[in-house]
Amino acid sequence: MTESTTHKPTDDGGPIADPPPSPPEKILCPHCQRTATNGIKCQGICVADSDY
């Protein structure tokens, strides 16, 4: 008696790796740590410190 095995096609790339980390976002305000996409609203301190 012979045993037959079925072989499923495999991915040549091996395990799926995590994507490379994205570079950190530029901080627009050093006081409130606001970036363009993090949803933080500026506290107004930066306006007071800007010598206007």
JORABEL-V320530 format. One record per backbone hydrogen bond with DSSP energy under -0.5 kcal/mol. NH is the residue of the N-H (numbers start at 1). CO is the residue of the C=O. Records with the same first field share a line. If there is no record, write none. Layout:
BEGIN
NH->CO ; CO
END
This chain:
BEGIN
8->6
14->11
28->26 ; 34
29->34
33->29
34->29
48->44
49->45
50->47
51->48
52->47
END
